[in-house]
Amino acid sequence: MKARAAEYWVIGILTVGAIFFINQAQNVSSATLPGGIGPRTFPLIIFWAILILTACLVGAIIWEKVKEKKVVSIEVESHTNLIWRIIPYIPRQTLIVIAMCLLLVFLWQYLGFIIVAFLFVAGASLFLAPAEKRSIPRSLVLAALFAVVIYALFVYVFKIPLS
């Protein structure tokens, strides 16, 4: 039940975030490059895809619950299960990654995208990797590669400045 509640939170956060960023992308210049791609094309594609995927996930959860009700007899729910439906379980790691994302947004304007993206990916990969698979050199290389590729993709391909 705790894992399911965390899943509901993730669905809710992704949905609200995607709707917010779709709304924000509408404010980006609509000037198009040859071929019809503009600066807001990529963000709109990504956030609409997130909305579609969360809708699919909600559909899968509903389908699973419908199948469960057909197979299993109705059980009386204890007060504990009811509380976990109301107060979801959020793992400590999730809260730390959310805090890292907020820090990324705050520091972006002061340090720039490449440095903040490097620090975020390095920190997240070290923090989220299991202890036996944790490798500082691999995390640093991954972070540098990610930061440079994403920067080049946005600045040179999509013509969206990240400064």
C-alpha positions as CSV (number, residue, x, y, z in Angstrom):
1,M,0.0,0.0,0.0
2,K,2.9,2.4,0.8
3,A,4.5,1.9,-2.6
4,R,1.1,2.5,-4.3
5,A,0.6,5.7,-2.4
6,A,4.1,6.9,-3.5
7,E,3.1,6.0,-7.1
8,Y,0.0,8.2,-6.7
9,W,2.2,11.1,-5.5
10,V,4.6,10.7,-8.5
11,I,1.6,10.7,-10.9
12,G,0.2,13.8,-9.3
13,I,3.5,15.7,-9.2
14,L,4.3,14.8,-12.8
15,T,0.8,15.7,-14.0
16,V,0.8,19.1,-12.2
17,G,4.4,19.8,-13.3
18,A,3.7,18.9,-17.0
19,I,0.6,21.1,-17.1
20,F,2.5,24.0,-15.5
21,F,5.4,23.6,-18.0
22,I,3.1,23.3,-21.0
23,N,1.5,26.5,-19.9
24,Q,5.0,28.1,-19.5
25,A,6.0,26.9,-22.9
26,Q,3.2,28.8,-24.5
27,N,5.1,32.0,-23.5
28,V,8.2,31.0,-25.4
29,S,8.7,32.7,-28.8
30,S,6.9,30.9,-31.6
31,A,9.4,31.8,-34.3
32,T,10.1,28.7,-36.3
33,L,13.3,27.5,-37.9
34,P,13.3,26.0,-41.4
35,G,11.3,22.8,-41.1
36,G,8.7,24.1,-38.7
37,I,10.6,23.4,-35.4
38,G,10.6,26.3,-33.0
39,P,12.1,26.9,-29.5
40,R,8.9,25.6,-27.8
41,T,8.6,22.5,-29.9
42,F,10.8,20.2,-27.7
43,P,9.4,21.3,-24.3
44,L,5.8,20.8,-25.6
45,I,6.7,17.4,-27.0
46,I,8.3,16.3,-23.7
47,F,5.6,17.6,-21.4
48,W,2.7,16.3,-23.5
49,A,4.5,12.9,-23.5
50,I,4.7,13.0,-19.7
51,L,0.9,13.7,-19.6
52,I,0.1,10.9,-21.9
53,L,2.3,8.5,-20.0
54,T,0.8,9.4,-16.6
55,A,-2.7,8.9,-18.2
56,C,-1.6,5.5,-19.3
57,L,-0.3,4.7,-15.8
58,V,-3.6,5.9,-14.3
59,G,-5.5,3.7,-16.8
60,A,-3.3,0.7,-15.9
61,I,-4.0,1.2,-12.2
62,I,-7.7,1.5,-12.7
63,W,-7.7,-1.6,-14.9
64,E,-5.7,-3.5,-12.2
65,K,-8.2,-2.4,-9.5
66,V,-11.2,-3.5,-11.7
67,K,-9.6,-6.9,-12.2
68,E,-8.9,-7.2,-8.5
69,K,-12.5,-6.5,-7.6
70,K,-13.7,-9.2,-9.9
71,V,-11.3,-11.8,-8.6
72,V,-11.0,-11.0,-4.9
73,S,-13.9,-10.8,-2.5
74,I,-14.5,-7.5,-0.8
75,E,-12.4,-7.2,2.4
76,V,-13.1,-4.7,5.2
77,E,-10.4,-2.1,5.2
78,S,-8.6,-1.4,8.4
79,H,-8.0,2.1,9.7
80,T,-4.3,1.8,9.0
81,N,-4.9,1.2,5.3
82,L,-7.3,4.1,5.1
83,I,-4.7,6.4,6.7
84,W,-2.1,5.4,4.1
85,R,-4.5,6.3,1.4
86,I,-4.9,9.8,2.9
87,I,-1.3,10.3,4.1
88,P,1.0,8.9,1.4
89,Y,4.3,7.3,2.1
90,I,7.2,9.3,0.6
91,P,10.6,7.7,0.8
92,R,13.5,9.7,2.1
93,Q,15.4,9.4,-1.2
94,T,12.4,11.0,-3.0
95,L,12.4,14.0,-0.7
96,I,16.2,14.4,-1.2
97,V,16.0,14.3,-5.0
98,I,13.1,16.8,-4.9
99,A,15.3,19.1,-2.8
100,M,18.2,18.6,-5.2
101,C,15.8,19.6,-8.1
102,L,14.8,22.7,-6.3
103,L,18.4,23.6,-5.6
104,L,19.2,23.0,-9.3
105,V,16.4,25.5,-10.2
106,F,17.7,28.1,-7.7
107,L,21.4,27.8,-8.6
108,W,20.8,27.8,-12.4
109,Q,20.7,31.5,-12.7
110,Y,23.9,32.0,-10.7
111,L,26.1,29.2,-12.0
112,G,24.7,28.5,-15.4
113,F,23.2,25.3,-16.9
114,I,26.4,23.3,-17.6
115,I,27.8,23.6,-14.0
116,V,24.4,23.0,-12.3
117,A,23.5,20.1,-14.6
118,F,26.9,18.5,-13.9
119,L,26.5,18.9,-10.1
120,F,23.0,17.5,-10.2
121,V,23.7,14.5,-12.3
122,A,26.9,13.6,-10.4
123,G,25.1,14.0,-7.1
124,A,22.0,12.1,-8.1
125,S,23.9,9.3,-9.7
126,L,26.1,8.9,-6.6
127,F,23.1,9.2,-4.2
128,L,20.7,6.9,-6.0
129,A,23.2,4.2,-7.0
130,P,23.5,1.2,-4.7
131,A,26.6,1.2,-2.6
132,E,28.2,-1.7,-4.4
133,K,27.7,0.0,-7.8
134,R,28.7,3.5,-6.8
135,S,31.6,4.9,-8.7
136,I,32.8,8.5,-8.5
137,P,34.8,8.5,-11.8
138,R,31.8,7.0,-13.7
139,S,29.4,9.4,-12.1
140,L,31.6,12.4,-13.0
141,V,32.1,11.2,-16.6
142,L,28.3,10.6,-16.9
143,A,27.5,14.0,-15.5
144,A,30.0,15.8,-17.8
145,L,28.7,14.0,-20.9
146,F,25.1,14.7,-19.9
147,A,25.6,18.4,-19.3
148,V,27.5,19.0,-22.5
149,V,25.2,16.9,-24.7
150,I,22.0,18.5,-23.3
151,Y,23.5,22.0,-23.6
152,A,24.6,21.4,-27.2
153,L,21.2,19.9,-28.1
154,F,19.3,22.9,-26.7
155,V,21.6,25.7,-27.8
156,Y,22.7,24.4,-31.3
157,V,19.8,22.2,-32.4
158,F,16.7,23.7,-30.8
159,K,18.2,27.2,-30.7
160,I,17.1,27.7,-27.1
161,P,19.6,29.6,-24.9
162,L,20.2,28.0,-21.5
163,S,21.9,30.9,-19.8
